[in-house]
């Protein structure tokens, strides 16, 4: 998975360790998680992984009041 300059998230065939392929996962005070790429190419913005309904996840500014930018992990 990698962040692109236009704020999309893409899959990549091989992990190369480039900054746009590195992700940070922060646990928030409500127990959910924020997922952020280390770098968004050609952007100085700090963006987070967001999803609206069943849409494909993309990158946008993090909004703590929105469930679209909070994630949960489940053990299967």
PDB file of N, CA, C and O in Angstrom:
ATOM      1  N   UNK A   1       0.854  -1.156   0.000  1.00  0.00           N
ATOM      2  CA  UNK A   1       0.000   0.000   0.000  1.00  0.00           C
ATOM      3  C   UNK A   1       0.905   1.226   0.000  1.00  0.00           C
ATOM      4  O   UNK A   1       1.943   1.239   0.663  1.00  0.00           O
ATOM      5  N   UNK A   2       0.507   2.260  -0.750  1.00  0.00           N
ATOM      6  CA  UNK A   2       1.307   3.472  -0.822  1.00  0.00           C
ATOM      7  C   UNK A   2       0.402   4.688  -1.006  1.00  0.00           C
ATOM      8  O   UNK A   2      -0.669   4.593  -1.606  1.00  0.00           O
ATOM      9  N   UNK A   3       0.844   5.823  -0.487  1.00  0.00           N
ATOM     10  CA  UNK A   3       0.149   7.091  -0.680  1.00  0.00           C
ATOM     11  C   UNK A   3       0.643   7.720  -1.976  1.00  0.00           C
ATOM     12  O   UNK A   3       1.822   7.614  -2.314  1.00  0.00           O
ATOM     13  N   UNK A   4      -0.264   8.379  -2.704  1.00  0.00           N
ATOM     14  CA  UNK A   4       0.124   9.071  -3.935  1.00  0.00           C
ATOM     15  C   UNK A   4       0.006  10.579  -3.745  1.00  0.00           C
ATOM     16  O   UNK A   4      -0.621  11.050  -2.795  1.00  0.00           O
ATOM     17  N   UNK A   5       0.615  11.329  -4.658  1.00  0.00           N
ATOM     18  CA  UNK A   5       0.616  12.787  -4.582  1.00  0.00           C
ATOM     19  C   UNK A   5      -0.788  13.388  -4.645  1.00  0.00           C
ATOM     20  O   UNK A   5      -1.019  14.469  -4.103  1.00  0.00           O
ATOM     21  N   UNK A   6      -1.721  12.707  -5.296  1.00  0.00           N
ATOM     22  CA  UNK A   6      -3.082  13.252  -5.396  1.00  0.00           C
ATOM     23  C   UNK A   6      -4.011  12.743  -4.283  1.00  0.00           C
ATOM     24  O   UNK A   6      -5.230  12.883  -4.385  1.00  0.00           O
ATOM     25  N   UNK A   7      -3.442  12.157  -3.224  1.00  0.00           N
ATOM     26  CA  UNK A   7      -4.230  11.755  -2.065  1.00  0.00           C
ATOM     27  C   UNK A   7      -4.931  10.425  -2.191  1.00  0.00           C
ATOM     28  O   UNK A   7      -5.862  10.140  -1.439  1.00  0.00           O
ATOM     29  N   UNK A   8      -4.502   9.614  -3.124  1.00  0.00           N
ATOM     30  CA  UNK A   8      -5.074   8.280  -3.263  1.00  0.00           C
ATOM     31  C   UNK A   8      -4.206   7.266  -2.526  1.00  0.00           C
ATOM     32  O   UNK A   8      -3.059   7.539  -2.172  1.00  0.00           O
ATOM     33  N   UNK A   9      -4.775   6.111  -2.309  1.00  0.00           N
ATOM     34  CA  UNK A   9      -4.050   4.986  -1.731  1.00  0.00           C
ATOM     35  C   UNK A   9      -4.051   3.889  -2.782  1.00  0.00           C
ATOM     36  O   UNK A   9      -5.104   3.514  -3.299  1.00  0.00           O
ATOM     37  N   UNK A  10      -2.869   3.375  -3.096  1.00  0.00           N
ATOM     38  CA  UNK A  10      -2.754   2.340  -4.113  1.00  0.00           C
ATOM     39  C   UNK A  10      -2.052   1.114  -3.532  1.00  0.00           C
ATOM     40  O   UNK A  10      -1.332   1.201  -2.537  1.00  0.00           O
ATOM     41  N   UNK A  11      -2.278  -0.015  -4.171  1.00  0.00           N
ATOM     42  CA  UNK A  11      -1.503  -1.197  -3.825  1.00  0.00           C
ATOM     43  C   UNK A  11      -0.271  -1.221  -4.705  1.00  0.00           C
ATOM     44  O   UNK A  11      -0.311  -0.790  -5.858  1.00  0.00           O
ATOM     45  N   UNK A  12       0.802  -1.715  -4.171  1.00  0.00           N
ATOM     46  CA  UNK A  12       2.048  -1.830  -4.921  1.00  0.00           C
ATOM     47  C   UNK A  12       2.488  -3.285  -4.922  1.00  0.00           C
ATOM     48  O   UNK A  12       2.287  -3.991  -3.933  1.00  0.00           O
ATOM     49  N   UNK A  13       3.085  -3.744  -6.016  1.00  0.00           N
ATOM     50  CA  UNK A  13       3.433  -5.168  -6.106  1.00  0.00           C
ATOM     51  C   UNK A  13       4.556  -5.602  -5.164  1.00  0.00           C
ATOM     52  O   UNK A  13       4.617  -6.760  -4.751  1.00  0.00           O
ATOM     53  N   UNK A  14       5.446  -4.659  -4.827  1.00  0.00           N
ATOM     54  CA  UNK A  14       6.604  -5.006  -4.010  1.00  0.00           C
ATOM     55  C   UNK A  14       6.865  -3.917  -2.983  1.00  0.00           C
ATOM     56  O   UNK A  14       6.811  -2.730  -3.303  1.00  0.00           O
ATOM     57  N   UNK A  15       7.144  -4.315  -1.756  1.00  0.00           N
ATOM     58  CA  UNK A  15       7.533  -3.354  -0.728  1.00  0.00           C
ATOM     59  C   UNK A  15       8.983  -2.964  -0.958  1.00  0.00           C
ATOM     60  O   UNK A  15       9.871  -3.816  -0.987  1.00  0.00           O
ATOM     61  N   UNK A  16       9.214  -1.661  -1.121  1.00  0.00           N
ATOM     62  CA  UNK A  16      10.573  -1.164  -1.341  1.00  0.00           C
ATOM     63  C   UNK A  16      11.082  -0.333  -0.173  1.00  0.00           C
ATOM     64  O   UNK A  16      12.264   0.008  -0.119  1.00  0.00           O
ATOM     65  N   UNK A  17      10.191  -0.002   0.769  1.00  0.00           N
ATOM     66  CA  UNK A  17      10.593   0.771   1.932  1.00  0.00           C
ATOM     67  C   UNK A  17      10.596   2.268   1.710  1.00  0.00           C
ATOM     68  O   UNK A  17      11.088   3.011   2.559  1.00  0.00           O
ATOM     69  N   UNK A  18      10.056   2.734   0.584  1.00  0.00           N
ATOM     70  CA  UNK A  18      10.004   4.176   0.347  1.00  0.00           C
ATOM     71  C   UNK A  18       9.060   4.819   1.359  1.00  0.00           C
ATOM     72  O   UNK A  18       8.137   4.159   1.836  1.00  0.00           O
ATOM     73  N   UNK A  19       9.269   6.093   1.697  1.00  0.00           N
ATOM     74  CA  UNK A  19       8.457   6.737   2.738  1.00  0.00           C
ATOM     75  C   UNK A  19       6.948   6.678   2.489  1.00  0.00           C
ATOM     76  O   UNK A  19       6.179   6.588   3.447  1.00  0.00           O
ATOM     77  N   UNK A  20       6.509   6.725   1.239  1.00  0.00           N
ATOM     78  CA  UNK A  20       5.071   6.684   0.967  1.00  0.00           C
ATOM     79  C   UNK A  20       4.476   5.293   1.178  1.00  0.00           C
ATOM     80  O   UNK A  20       3.257   5.129   1.135  1.00  0.00           O
ATOM     81  N   UNK A  21       5.331   4.288   1.406  1.00  0.00           N
ATOM     82  CA  UNK A  21       4.862   2.937   1.710  1.00  0.00           C
ATOM     83  C   UNK A  21       4.869   2.654   3.215  1.00  0.00           C
ATOM     84  O   UNK A  21       4.424   1.590   3.645  1.00  0.00           O
ATOM     85  N   UNK A  22       5.361   3.584   4.005  1.00  0.00           N
ATOM     86  CA  UNK A  22       5.424   3.402   5.455  1.00  0.00           C
ATOM     87  C   UNK A  22       4.219   4.058   6.106  1.00  0.00           C
ATOM     88  O   UNK A  22       3.858   5.183   5.760  1.00  0.00           O
ATOM     89  N   UNK A  23       3.595   3.360   7.047  1.00  0.00           N
ATOM     90  CA  UNK A  23       2.366   3.829   7.667  1.00  0.00           C
ATOM     91  C   UNK A  23       2.502   3.868   9.176  1.00  0.00           C
ATOM     92  O   UNK A  23       3.195   3.044   9.773  1.00  0.00           O
ATOM     93  N   UNK A  24       1.837   4.826   9.781  1.00  0.00           N
ATOM     94  CA  UNK A  24       1.834   5.012  11.233  1.00  0.00           C
ATOM     95  C   UNK A  24       0.424   4.732  11.736  1.00  0.00           C
ATOM     96  O   UNK A  24      -0.551   5.213  11.158  1.00  0.00           O
ATOM     97  N   UNK A  25       0.312   3.959  12.806  1.00  0.00           N
ATOM     98  CA  UNK A  25      -0.983   3.637  13.399  1.00  0.00           C
ATOM     99  C   UNK A  25      -0.973   4.155  14.837  1.00  0.00           C
ATOM    100  O   UNK A  25      -0.172   3.716  15.663  1.00  0.00           O
ATOM    101  N   UNK A  26      -1.875   5.094  15.119  1.00  0.00           N
ATOM    102  CA  UNK A  26      -1.981   5.691  16.451  1.00  0.00           C
ATOM    103  C   UNK A  26      -3.291   5.273  17.098  1.00  0.00           C
ATOM    104  O   UNK A  26      -4.351   5.388  16.483  1.00  0.00           O
ATOM    105  N   UNK A  27      -3.228   4.790  18.334  1.00  0.00           N
ATOM    106  CA  UNK A  27      -4.461   4.509  19.060  1.00  0.00           C
ATOM    107  C   UNK A  27      -4.970   5.812  19.655  1.00  0.00           C
ATOM    108  O   UNK A  27      -4.218   6.546  20.296  1.00  0.00           O
ATOM    109  N   UNK A  28      -6.252   6.097  19.441  1.00  0.00           N
ATOM    110  CA  UNK A  28      -6.878   7.324  19.922  1.00  0.00           C
ATOM    111  C   UNK A  28      -7.513   7.100  21.281  1.00  0.00           C
ATOM    112  O   UNK A  28      -7.648   5.962  21.731  1.00  0.00           O
ATOM    113  N   UNK A  29      -7.901   8.177  21.932  1.00  0.00           N
ATOM    114  CA  UNK A  29      -8.453   8.085  23.285  1.00  0.00           C
ATOM    115  C   UNK A  29      -9.755   7.309  23.348  1.00  0.00           C
ATOM    116  O   UNK A  29     -10.111   6.807  24.414  1.00  0.00           O
ATOM    117  N   UNK A  30     -10.483   7.193  22.233  1.00  0.00           N
ATOM    118  CA  UNK A  30     -11.735   6.435  22.241  1.00  0.00           C
ATOM    119  C   UNK A  30     -11.539   4.957  21.892  1.00  0.00           C
ATOM    120  O   UNK A  30     -12.515   4.217  21.763  1.00  0.00           O
ATOM    121  N   UNK A  31     -10.283   4.524  21.737  1.00  0.00           N
ATOM    122  CA  UNK A  31      -9.980   3.123  21.454  1.00  0.00           C
ATOM    123  C   UNK A  31      -9.889   2.784  19.977  1.00  0.00           C
ATOM    124  O   UNK A  31      -9.491   1.673  19.626  1.00  0.00           O
ATOM    125  N   UNK A  32     -10.251   3.721  19.101  1.00  0.00           N
ATOM    126  CA  UNK A  32     -10.108   3.507  17.660  1.00  0.00           C
ATOM    127  C   UNK A  32      -8.689   3.894  17.239  1.00  0.00           C
ATOM    128  O   UNK A  32      -7.877   4.319  18.061  1.00  0.00           O
ATOM    129  N   UNK A  33      -8.408   3.741  15.948  1.00  0.00           N
ATOM    130  CA  UNK A  33      -7.064   4.011  15.442  1.00  0.00           C
ATOM    131  C   UNK A  33      -7.093   4.988  14.275  1.00  0.00           C
ATOM    132  O   UNK A  33      -8.032   5.009  13.479  1.00  0.00           O
ATOM    133  N   UNK A  34      -6.041   5.797  14.195  1.00  0.00           N
ATOM    134  CA  UNK A  34      -5.803   6.680  13.055  1.00  0.00           C
ATOM    135  C   UNK A  34      -4.647   6.065  12.276  1.00  0.00           C
ATOM    136  O   UNK A  34      -3.636   5.680  12.862  1.00  0.00           O
ATOM    137  N   UNK A  35      -4.795   5.972  10.952  1.00  0.00           N
ATOM    138  CA  UNK A  35      -3.761   5.396  10.092  1.00  0.00           C
ATOM    139  C   UNK A  35      -3.278   6.483   9.143  1.00  0.00           C
ATOM    140  O   UNK A  35      -4.065   7.060   8.392  1.00  0.00           O
ATOM    141  N   UNK A  36      -1.977   6.758   9.182  1.00  0.00           N
ATOM    142  CA  UNK A  36      -1.413   7.842   8.379  1.00  0.00           C
ATOM    143  C   UNK A  36      -0.170   7.375   7.630  1.00  0.00           C
ATOM    144  O   UNK A  36       0.642   6.634   8.185  1.00  0.00           O
ATOM    145  N   UNK A  37      -0.012   7.799   6.376  1.00  0.00           N
ATOM    146  CA  UNK A  37       1.243   7.501   5.686  1.00  0.00           C
ATOM    147  C   UNK A  37       2.354   8.381   6.252  1.00  0.00           C
ATOM    148  O   UNK A  37       2.098   9.499   6.700  1.00  0.00           O
ATOM    149  N   UNK A  38       3.573   7.882   6.232  1.00  0.00           N
ATOM    150  CA  UNK A  38       4.696   8.680   6.703  1.00  0.00           C
ATOM    151  C   UNK A  38       4.844   9.927   5.842  1.00  0.00           C
ATOM    152  O   UNK A  38       5.136  11.009   6.351  1.00  0.00           O
ATOM    153  N   UNK A  39       4.641   9.772   4.540  1.00  0.00           N
ATOM    154  CA  UNK A  39       4.792  10.878   3.592  1.00  0.00           C
ATOM    155  C   UNK A  39       3.708  10.788   2.532  1.00  0.00           C
ATOM    156  O   UNK A  39       3.376   9.703   2.054  1.00  0.00           O
ATOM    157  N   UNK A  40       3.163  11.940   2.173  1.00  0.00           N
ATOM    158  CA  UNK A  40       2.315  12.057   0.987  1.00  0.00           C
ATOM    159  C   UNK A  40       3.171  12.799  -0.028  1.00  0.00           C
ATOM    160  O   UNK A  40       3.472  13.975   0.177  1.00  0.00           O
ATOM    161  N   UNK A  41       3.575  12.144  -1.126  1.00  0.00           N
ATOM    162  CA  UNK A  41       4.485  12.779  -2.086  1.00  0.00           C
ATOM    163  C   UNK A  41       3.991  14.149  -2.553  1.00  0.00           C
ATOM    164  O   UNK A  41       2.803  14.343  -2.810  1.00  0.00           O
ATOM    165  N   UNK A  42       4.920  15.086  -2.655  1.00  0.00           N
ATOM    166  CA  UNK A  42       4.651  16.449  -3.142  1.00  0.00           C
ATOM    167  C   UNK A  42       3.609  17.188  -2.305  1.00  0.00           C
ATOM    168  O   UNK A  42       2.910  18.060  -2.822  1.00  0.00           O
ATOM    169  N   UNK A  43       3.499  16.853  -1.030  1.00  0.00           N
ATOM    170  CA  UNK A  43       2.539  17.510  -0.153  1.00  0.00           C
ATOM    171  C   UNK A  43       3.152  17.687   1.223  1.00  0.00           C
ATOM    172  O   UNK A  43       3.841  16.799   1.724  1.00  0.00           O
ATOM    173  N   UNK A  44       2.903  18.819   1.822  1.00  0.00           N
ATOM    174  CA  UNK A  44       3.363  19.063   3.187  1.00  0.00           C
ATOM    175  C   UNK A  44       2.284  18.754   4.207  1.00  0.00           C
ATOM    176  O   UNK A  44       2.487  18.938   5.407  1.00  0.00           O
ATOM    177  N   UNK A  45       1.130  18.280   3.731  1.00  0.00           N
ATOM    178  CA  UNK A  45       0.008  18.024   4.620  1.00  0.00           C
ATOM    179  C   UNK A  45       0.143  16.683   5.336  1.00  0.00           C
ATOM    180  O   UNK A  45       0.707  15.726   4.805  1.00  0.00           O
ATOM    181  N   UNK A  46      -0.386  16.643   6.548  1.00  0.00           N
ATOM    182  CA  UNK A  46      -0.501  15.396   7.310  1.00  0.00           C
ATOM    183  C   UNK A  46      -1.892  14.836   7.019  1.00  0.00           C
ATOM    184  O   UNK A  46      -2.888  15.373   7.503  1.00  0.00           O
ATOM    185  N   UNK A  47      -1.964  13.781   6.245  1.00  0.00           N
ATOM    186  CA  UNK A  47      -3.241  13.194   5.867  1.00  0.00           C
ATOM    187  C   UNK A  47      -3.412  11.832   6.519  1.00  0.00           C
ATOM    188  O   UNK A  47      -2.436  11.170   6.872  1.00  0.00           O
ATOM    189  N   UNK A  48      -4.656  11.428   6.672  1.00  0.00           N
ATOM    190  CA  UNK A  48      -4.988  10.143   7.291  1.00  0.00           C
ATOM    191  C   UNK A  48      -5.842   9.327   6.338  1.00  0.00           C
ATOM    192  O   UNK A  48      -6.476   9.870   5.433  1.00  0.00           O
ATOM    193  N   UNK A  49      -5.854   8.028   6.547  1.00  0.00           N
ATOM    194  CA  UNK A  49      -6.684   7.125   5.766  1.00  0.00           C
ATOM    195  C   UNK A  49      -8.143   7.318   6.185  1.00  0.00           C
ATOM    196  O   UNK A  49      -8.472   7.207   7.366  1.00  0.00           O
ATOM    197  N   UNK A  50      -9.012   7.607   5.219  1.00  0.00           N
ATOM    198  CA  UNK A  50     -10.439   7.804   5.501  1.00  0.00           C
ATOM    199  C   UNK A  50     -11.278   6.991   4.526  1.00  0.00           C
ATOM    200  O   UNK A  50     -10.841   6.673   3.420  1.00  0.00           O
ATOM    201  N   UNK A  51     -12.479   6.664   4.953  1.00  0.00           N
ATOM    202  CA  UNK A  51     -13.408   5.933   4.103  1.00  0.00           C
ATOM    203  C   UNK A  51     -14.806   6.450   4.384  1.00  0.00           C
ATOM    204  O   UNK A  51     -15.156   6.726   5.532  1.00  0.00           O
ATOM    205  N   UNK A  52     -15.593   6.578   3.349  1.00  0.00           N
ATOM    206  CA  UNK A  52     -16.974   7.018   3.494  1.00  0.00           C
ATOM    207  C   UNK A  52     -17.891   5.890   3.026  1.00  0.00           C
ATOM    208  O   UNK A  52     -17.963   5.599   1.832  1.00  0.00           O
ATOM    209  N   UNK A  53     -18.580   5.264   3.955  1.00  0.00           N
ATOM    210  CA  UNK A  53     -19.449   4.141   3.600  1.00  0.00           C
ATOM    211  C   UNK A  53     -18.640   2.982   3.067  1.00  0.00           C
ATOM    212  O   UNK A  53     -17.656   2.564   3.676  1.00  0.00           O
ATOM    213  N   UNK A  54     -19.059   2.467   1.930  1.00  0.00           N
ATOM    214  CA  UNK A  54     -18.364   1.336   1.313  1.00  0.00           C
ATOM    215  C   UNK A  54     -17.393   1.775   0.227  1.00  0.00           C
ATOM    216  O   UNK A  54     -16.992   0.962  -0.607  1.00  0.00           O
ATOM    217  N   UNK A  55     -17.010   3.043   0.224  1.00  0.00           N
ATOM    218  CA  UNK A  55     -16.121   3.540  -0.825  1.00  0.00           C
ATOM    219  C   UNK A  55     -14.684   3.074  -0.602  1.00  0.00           C
ATOM    220  O   UNK A  55     -14.335   2.587   0.473  1.00  0.00           O
ATOM    221  N   UNK A  56     -13.878   3.229  -1.612  1.00  0.00           N
ATOM    222  CA  UNK A  56     -12.460   2.901  -1.518  1.00  0.00           C
ATOM    223  C   UNK A  56     -11.780   3.922  -0.606  1.00  0.00           C
ATOM    224  O   UNK A  56     -11.985   5.123  -0.777  1.00  0.00           O
ATOM    225  N   UNK A  57     -10.980   3.474   0.353  1.00  0.00           N
ATOM    226  CA  UNK A  57     -10.288   4.421   1.232  1.00  0.00           C
ATOM    227  C   UNK A  57      -9.402   5.381   0.439  1.00  0.00           C
ATOM    228  O   UNK A  57      -8.840   5.026  -0.597  1.00  0.00           O
ATOM    229  N   UNK A  58      -9.297   6.589   0.950  1.00  0.00           N
ATOM    230  CA  UNK A  58      -8.460   7.619   0.352  1.00  0.00           C
ATOM    231  C   UNK A  58      -7.792   8.385   1.482  1.00  0.00           C
ATOM    232  O   UNK A  58      -7.925   8.006   2.645  1.00  0.00           O
ATOM    233  N   UNK A  59      -7.086   9.441   1.164  1.00  0.00           N
ATOM    234  CA  UNK A  59      -6.423  10.250   2.178  1.00  0.00           C
ATOM    235  C   UNK A  59      -7.105  11.606   2.291  1.00  0.00           C
ATOM    236  O   UNK A  59      -7.486  12.211   1.289  1.00  0.00           O
ATOM    237  N   UNK A  60      -7.254  12.074   3.530  1.00  0.00           N
ATOM    238  CA  UNK A  60      -7.836  13.388   3.795  1.00  0.00           C
ATOM    239  C   UNK A  60      -7.337  13.845   5.165  1.00  0.00           C
ATOM    240  O   UNK A  60      -6.730  13.078   5.912  1.00  0.00           O
ATOM    241  N   UNK A  61      -7.609  15.107   5.474  1.00  0.00           N
ATOM    242  CA  UNK A  61      -7.221  15.599   6.788  1.00  0.00           C
ATOM    243  C   UNK A  61      -8.019  14.853   7.855  1.00  0.00           C
ATOM    244  O   UNK A  61      -9.204  14.571   7.674  1.00  0.00           O
ATOM    245  N   UNK A  62      -7.360  14.540   8.960  1.00  0.00           N
ATOM    246  CA  UNK A  62      -7.979  13.780  10.038  1.00  0.00           C
ATOM    247  C   UNK A  62      -9.015  14.637  10.753  1.00  0.00           C
ATOM    248  O   UNK A  62      -8.771  15.810  11.037  1.00  0.00           O
ATOM    249  N   UNK A  63     -10.186  14.041  11.046  1.00  0.00           N
ATOM    250  CA  UNK A  63     -11.253  14.702  11.777  1.00  0.00           C
ATOM    251  C   UNK A  63     -11.684  13.779  12.912  1.00  0.00           C
ATOM    252  O   UNK A  63     -12.331  12.759  12.672  1.00  0.00           O
ATOM    253  N   UNK A  64     -11.328  14.129  14.146  1.00  0.00           N
ATOM    254  CA  UNK A  64     -11.634  13.272  15.284  1.00  0.00           C
ATOM    255  C   UNK A  64     -13.136  13.083  15.474  1.00  0.00           C
ATOM    256  O   UNK A  64     -13.561  12.069  16.026  1.00  0.00           O
ATOM    257  N   UNK A  65     -13.941  14.037  15.028  1.00  0.00           N
ATOM    258  CA  UNK A  65     -15.388  13.945  15.213  1.00  0.00           C
ATOM    259  C   UNK A  65     -16.062  13.060  14.174  1.00  0.00           C
ATOM    260  O   UNK A  65     -17.259  12.793  14.283  1.00  0.00           O
ATOM    261  N   UNK A  66     -15.327  12.601  13.174  1.00  0.00           N
ATOM    262  CA  UNK A  66     -15.899  11.777  12.109  1.00  0.00           C
ATOM    263  C   UNK A  66     -15.444  10.330  12.238  1.00  0.00           C
ATOM    264  O   UNK A  66     -14.255  10.058  12.404  1.00  0.00           O
ATOM    265  N   UNK A  67     -16.395   9.402  12.159  1.00  0.00           N
ATOM    266  CA  UNK A  67     -16.048   7.986  12.178  1.00  0.00           C
ATOM    267  C   UNK A  67     -15.352   7.555  10.884  1.00  0.00           C
ATOM    268  O   UNK A  67     -14.761   6.477  10.837  1.00  0.00           O
ATOM    269  N   UNK A  68     -15.413   8.378   9.839  1.00  0.00           N
ATOM    270  CA  UNK A  68     -14.794   8.035   8.555  1.00  0.00           C
ATOM    271  C   UNK A  68     -13.273   7.994   8.626  1.00  0.00           C
ATOM    272  O   UNK A  68     -12.632   7.395   7.763  1.00  0.00           O
ATOM    273  N   UNK A  69     -12.689   8.621   9.643  1.00  0.00           N
ATOM    274  CA  UNK A  69     -11.226   8.619   9.740  1.00  0.00           C
ATOM    275  C   UNK A  69     -10.728   7.834  10.956  1.00  0.00           C
ATOM    276  O   UNK A  69      -9.571   7.955  11.359  1.00  0.00           O
ATOM    277  N   UNK A  70     -11.622   7.032  11.528  1.00  0.00           N
ATOM    278  CA  UNK A  70     -11.243   6.182  12.663  1.00  0.00           C
ATOM    279  C   UNK A  70     -11.400   4.727  12.250  1.00  0.00           C
ATOM    280  O   UNK A  70     -12.332   4.372  11.529  1.00  0.00           O
ATOM    281  N   UNK A  71     -10.479   3.888  12.713  1.00  0.00           N
ATOM    282  CA  UNK A  71     -10.456   2.475  12.308  1.00  0.00           C
ATOM    283  C   UNK A  71     -10.427   1.587  13.524  1.00  0.00           C
ATOM    284  O   UNK A  71      -9.939   1.984  14.583  1.00  0.00           O
ATOM    285  N   UNK A  72     -10.956   0.370  13.376  1.00  0.00           N
ATOM    286  CA  UNK A  72     -10.913  -0.668  14.405  1.00  0.00           C
ATOM    287  C   UNK A  72     -10.240  -1.903  13.820  1.00  0.00           C
ATOM    288  O   UNK A  72     -10.328  -2.168  12.621  1.00  0.00           O
ATOM    289  N   UNK A  73      -9.577  -2.641  14.673  1.00  0.00           N
ATOM    290  CA  UNK A  73      -8.948  -3.896  14.276  1.00  0.00           C
ATOM    291  C   UNK A  73      -9.653  -5.042  15.000  1.00  0.00           C
ATOM    292  O   UNK A  73     -10.006  -4.918  16.173  1.00  0.00           O
ATOM    293  N   UNK A  74      -9.854  -6.138  14.307  1.00  0.00           N
ATOM    294  CA  UNK A  74     -10.471  -7.315  14.896  1.00  0.00           C
ATOM    295  C   UNK A  74      -9.565  -8.519  14.702  1.00  0.00           C
ATOM    296  O   UNK A  74      -8.933  -8.668  13.656  1.00  0.00           O
ATOM    297  N   UNK A  75      -9.504  -9.363  15.698  1.00  0.00           N
ATOM    298  CA  UNK A  75      -8.751 -10.611  15.586  1.00  0.00           C
ATOM    299  C   UNK A  75      -9.667 -11.649  14.935  1.00  0.00           C
ATOM    300  O   UNK A  75     -10.825 -11.797  15.326  1.00  0.00           O
ATOM    301  N   UNK A  76      -9.155 -12.346  13.966  1.00  0.00           N
ATOM    302  CA  UNK A  76      -9.951 -13.395  13.298  1.00  0.00           C
ATOM    303  C   UNK A  76      -9.270 -14.729  13.441  1.00  0.00           C
ATOM    304  O   UNK A  76      -9.778 -15.737  12.949  1.00  0.00           O
TER     305      UNK A  76
END
